[in-house]
């Protein structure tokens, strides 16, 4: 499957989810038998670990369809990069999606640090420190809701930028073997808005 075909499949799945016409609303465990020998996901998604963002459900995907890496704030770390490299090099997925979401707590914490200098507990601060460089300058004319929305999108783009700066991504995208897209899940509507 090409990256464009995979992206269309994700978009179509989200449209089915929005219409309450999902194919995989009730996954059946008997589907796992076919996957016993291996996996062949059609896309890789780096998303936030927020419980309100169930990736397979919002894209109406079944067992084995998506390789998902979840971490608060959809931030990069060596372990996350290794997982993405595994998806590209071993599983040969050609589509990579960085999926943020409305009201992300990790992004809000980074904004609090940027605006007020509020630090977090040591390990949570690691997330904040990963997000902060990608935040836009503070516009005090904006409402808090507008600032968070802008920061969530900026964080997705920051993560994408960091991925594209890796040697592996440069090679794979240069060969036409990889497409990277960003998206934001709108919790209020269920829509995935691709950037």
VENJONOR-V689364 format. One record per pair of residues at least 24 apart in sequence whose C-alpha atoms are under 10 Angstrom apart, sorted by sequence separation. I is the first residue (numbers start at 1). GAP is how many residues later the second one is. If there is no record, write none. Layout:
BEGIN
i:I gap:GAP
i:I gap:GAP
END
This chain:
BEGIN
i:39 gap:24
i:40 gap:24
i:41 gap:24
i:42 gap:24
i:43 gap:24
i:44 gap:24
i:45 gap:24
i:46 gap:24
i:47 gap:24
i:48 gap:24
i:49 gap:24
i:50 gap:24
i:67 gap:24
i:74 gap:24
i:106 gap:24
i:107 gap:24
i:110 gap:24
i:111 gap:24
i:114 gap:24
i:131 gap:24
i:134 gap:24
i:157 gap:24
i:158 gap:24
i:39 gap:25
i:40 gap:25
i:41 gap:25
i:42 gap:25
i:43 gap:25
i:44 gap:25
i:45 gap:25
i:46 gap:25
i:47 gap:25
i:48 gap:25
i:49 gap:25
i:74 gap:25
i:75 gap:25
i:106 gap:25
i:107 gap:25
i:110 gap:25
i:111 gap:25
i:115 gap:25
i:130 gap:25
i:131 gap:25
i:133 gap:25
i:134 gap:25
i:156 gap:25
i:157 gap:25
i:38 gap:26
i:39 gap:26
i:40 gap:26
i:41 gap:26
i:47 gap:26
i:48 gap:26
i:67 gap:26
i:73 gap:26
i:74 gap:26
i:132 gap:26
i:156 gap:26
i:157 gap:26
i:39 gap:27
i:40 gap:27
i:41 gap:27
i:46 gap:27
i:47 gap:27
i:48 gap:27
i:66 gap:27
i:73 gap:27
i:74 gap:27
i:111 gap:27
i:131 gap:27
i:134 gap:27
i:155 gap:27
i:156 gap:27
i:35 gap:28
i:39 gap:28
i:46 gap:28
i:47 gap:28
i:68 gap:28
i:72 gap:28
i:73 gap:28
i:107 gap:28
i:130 gap:28
i:131 gap:28
i:134 gap:28
i:156 gap:28
i:34 gap:29
i:35 gap:29
i:45 gap:29
i:46 gap:29
i:67 gap:29
i:68 gap:29
i:69 gap:29
i:70 gap:29
i:130 gap:29
i:153 gap:29
i:27 gap:30
i:32 gap:30
i:34 gap:30
i:46 gap:30
i:74 gap:30
i:153 gap:30
i:25 gap:31
i:26 gap:31
i:31 gap:31
i:32 gap:31
i:73 gap:31
i:75 gap:31
i:152 gap:31
i:153 gap:31
i:10 gap:32
i:24 gap:32
i:25 gap:32
i:31 gap:32
i:32 gap:32
i:72 gap:32
i:73 gap:32
i:74 gap:32
i:152 gap:32
i:9 gap:33
i:10 gap:33
i:24 gap:33
i:25 gap:33
i:31 gap:33
i:72 gap:33
i:73 gap:33
i:74 gap:33
i:111 gap:33
i:9 gap:34
i:23 gap:34
i:27 gap:34
i:28 gap:34
i:29 gap:34
i:46 gap:34
i:72 gap:34
i:73 gap:34
i:6 gap:35
i:7 gap:35
i:22 gap:35
i:24 gap:35
i:25 gap:35
i:27 gap:35
i:28 gap:35
i:46 gap:35
i:71 gap:35
i:72 gap:35
i:73 gap:35
i:149 gap:35
i:6 gap:36
i:7 gap:36
i:22 gap:36
i:24 gap:36
i:25 gap:36
i:26 gap:36
i:27 gap:36
i:73 gap:36
i:108 gap:36
i:111 gap:36
i:5 gap:37
i:6 gap:37
i:22 gap:37
i:23 gap:37
i:24 gap:37
i:25 gap:37
i:46 gap:37
i:73 gap:37
i:111 gap:37
i:6 gap:38
i:22 gap:38
i:23 gap:38
i:24 gap:38
i:46 gap:38
i:110 gap:38
i:157 gap:38
i:3 gap:39
i:21 gap:39
i:22 gap:39
i:23 gap:39
i:24 gap:39
i:44 gap:39
i:45 gap:39
i:108 gap:39
i:156 gap:39
i:1 gap:40
i:2 gap:40
i:3 gap:40
i:17 gap:40
i:18 gap:40
i:20 gap:40
i:44 gap:40
i:108 gap:40
i:111 gap:40
i:1 gap:41
i:2 gap:41
i:14 gap:41
i:17 gap:41
i:18 gap:41
i:107 gap:41
i:108 gap:41
i:110 gap:41
i:111 gap:41
i:1 gap:42
i:14 gap:42
i:16 gap:42
i:17 gap:42
i:18 gap:42
i:45 gap:42
i:103 gap:42
i:107 gap:42
i:153 gap:42
i:13 gap:43
i:14 gap:43
i:15 gap:43
i:16 gap:43
i:17 gap:43
i:44 gap:43
i:102 gap:43
i:105 gap:43
i:108 gap:43
i:13 gap:44
i:14 gap:44
i:15 gap:44
i:16 gap:44
i:17 gap:44
i:43 gap:44
i:44 gap:44
i:55 gap:44
i:104 gap:44
i:107 gap:44
i:108 gap:44
i:13 gap:45
i:14 gap:45
i:15 gap:45
i:43 gap:45
i:103 gap:45
i:104 gap:45
i:107 gap:45
i:110 gap:45
i:10 gap:46
i:13 gap:46
i:14 gap:46
i:41 gap:46
i:53 gap:46
i:102 gap:46
i:103 gap:46
i:106 gap:46
i:107 gap:46
i:11 gap:47
i:12 gap:47
i:13 gap:47
i:14 gap:47
i:40 gap:47
i:44 gap:47
i:53 gap:47
i:102 gap:47
i:104 gap:47
i:105 gap:47
i:107 gap:47
i:10 gap:48
i:11 gap:48
i:12 gap:48
i:13 gap:48
i:43 gap:48
i:44 gap:48
i:53 gap:48
i:101 gap:48
i:102 gap:48
i:103 gap:48
i:104 gap:48
i:107 gap:48
i:10 gap:49
i:11 gap:49
i:42 gap:49
i:43 gap:49
i:44 gap:49
i:52 gap:49
i:53 gap:49
i:77 gap:49
i:102 gap:49
i:103 gap:49
i:9 gap:50
i:10 gap:50
i:40 gap:50
i:41 gap:50
i:42 gap:50
i:43 gap:50
i:44 gap:50
i:45 gap:50
i:46 gap:50
i:47 gap:50
i:48 gap:50
i:50 gap:50
i:77 gap:50
i:102 gap:50
i:9 gap:51
i:10 gap:51
i:40 gap:51
i:41 gap:51
i:42 gap:51
i:43 gap:51
i:44 gap:51
i:45 gap:51
i:46 gap:51
i:47 gap:51
i:48 gap:51
i:49 gap:51
i:50 gap:51
i:75 gap:51
i:76 gap:51
i:101 gap:51
i:102 gap:51
i:9 gap:52
i:39 gap:52
i:40 gap:52
i:41 gap:52
i:42 gap:52
i:43 gap:52
i:44 gap:52
i:45 gap:52
i:46 gap:52
i:47 gap:52
i:48 gap:52
i:72 gap:52
i:75 gap:52
i:100 gap:52
i:101 gap:52
i:38 gap:53
i:40 gap:53
i:41 gap:53
i:42 gap:53
i:43 gap:53
i:44 gap:53
i:45 gap:53
i:46 gap:53
i:47 gap:53
i:48 gap:53
i:74 gap:53
i:75 gap:53
i:77 gap:53
i:99 gap:53
i:100 gap:53
i:41 gap:54
i:42 gap:54
i:43 gap:54
i:44 gap:54
i:45 gap:54
i:46 gap:54
i:47 gap:54
i:50 gap:54
i:73 gap:54
i:75 gap:54
i:76 gap:54
i:99 gap:54
i:100 gap:54
i:49 gap:55
i:50 gap:55
i:72 gap:55
i:73 gap:55
i:75 gap:55
i:76 gap:55
i:100 gap:55
i:101 gap:55
i:10 gap:56
i:48 gap:56
i:50 gap:56
i:71 gap:56
i:72 gap:56
i:74 gap:56
i:75 gap:56
i:99 gap:56
i:100 gap:56
i:48 gap:57
i:73 gap:57
i:74 gap:57
i:98 gap:57
i:99 gap:57
i:100 gap:57
i:48 gap:58
i:73 gap:58
i:98 gap:58
i:99 gap:58
i:97 gap:59
i:98 gap:59
i:100 gap:59
i:98 gap:60
i:99 gap:60
i:98 gap:61
i:99 gap:61
i:98 gap:62
i:97 gap:63
i:96 gap:64
i:98 gap:65
i:96 gap:67
i:94 gap:78
i:73 gap:79
i:84 gap:79
i:89 gap:79
i:94 gap:79
i:75 gap:80
i:88 gap:80
i:74 gap:81
i:75 gap:81
i:81 gap:81
i:88 gap:81
i:73 gap:82
i:74 gap:82
i:76 gap:82
i:81 gap:82
i:94 gap:82
i:95 gap:82
i:96 gap:82
i:97 gap:82
i:98 gap:82
i:99 gap:82
i:100 gap:82
i:101 gap:82
i:102 gap:82
i:103 gap:82
i:73 gap:83
i:75 gap:83
i:76 gap:83
i:85 gap:83
i:89 gap:83
i:94 gap:83
i:95 gap:83
i:96 gap:83
i:97 gap:83
i:98 gap:83
i:99 gap:83
i:100 gap:83
i:101 gap:83
i:102 gap:83
i:103 gap:83
i:75 gap:84
i:76 gap:84
i:84 gap:84
i:85 gap:84
i:88 gap:84
i:93 gap:84
i:94 gap:84
i:95 gap:84
i:96 gap:84
i:97 gap:84
i:98 gap:84
i:99 gap:84
i:100 gap:84
i:101 gap:84
i:102 gap:84
i:103 gap:84
i:74 gap:85
i:75 gap:85
i:81 gap:85
i:84 gap:85
i:92 gap:85
i:93 gap:85
i:94 gap:85
i:95 gap:85
i:96 gap:85
i:97 gap:85
i:98 gap:85
i:99 gap:85
i:100 gap:85
i:101 gap:85
i:102 gap:85
i:73 gap:86
i:76 gap:86
i:92 gap:86
i:93 gap:86
i:94 gap:86
i:95 gap:86
i:96 gap:86
i:97 gap:86
i:98 gap:86
i:99 gap:86
i:100 gap:86
i:101 gap:86
i:102 gap:86
i:6 gap:87
i:7 gap:87
i:10 gap:87
i:75 gap:87
i:76 gap:87
i:6 gap:88
i:7 gap:88
i:5 gap:89
i:6 gap:89
i:7 gap:89
i:88 gap:89
i:3 gap:90
i:4 gap:90
i:5 gap:90
i:6 gap:90
i:7 gap:90
i:88 gap:90
i:2 gap:91
i:3 gap:91
i:4 gap:91
i:101 gap:91
i:1 gap:92
i:2 gap:92
i:3 gap:92
i:100 gap:92
i:101 gap:92
i:1 gap:93
i:2 gap:93
i:3 gap:93
i:99 gap:93
i:100 gap:93
i:1 gap:94
i:99 gap:94
i:99 gap:95
i:98 gap:96
i:99 gap:96
i:97 gap:97
i:98 gap:97
i:47 gap:109
i:46 gap:110
i:46 gap:113
i:46 gap:114
i:58 gap:127
i:55 gap:130
i:59 gap:131
i:53 gap:132
i:58 gap:132
i:59 gap:132
i:52 gap:133
i:53 gap:133
i:58 gap:133
i:59 gap:133
i:53 gap:134
i:58 gap:134
i:45 gap:135
i:52 gap:135
i:43 gap:136
i:44 gap:136
i:45 gap:136
i:46 gap:136
i:47 gap:136
i:45 gap:137
i:47 gap:137
i:53 gap:137
i:47 gap:138
i:52 gap:138
i:18 gap:171
i:7 gap:172
i:18 gap:172
i:3 gap:173
i:6 gap:173
i:7 gap:173
i:17 gap:173
i:18 gap:173
i:2 gap:174
i:3 gap:174
i:4 gap:174
i:7 gap:174
i:17 gap:174
i:18 gap:174
i:2 gap:175
i:3 gap:175
i:4 gap:175
i:15 gap:175
i:2 gap:176
i:3 gap:176
i:14 gap:176
i:15 gap:176
i:2 gap:177
i:3 gap:177
i:14 gap:177
i:15 gap:177
i:14 gap:178
i:14 gap:179
i:11 gap:180
i:11 gap:181
i:10 gap:182
i:11 gap:182
i:11 gap:183
i:7 gap:187
END
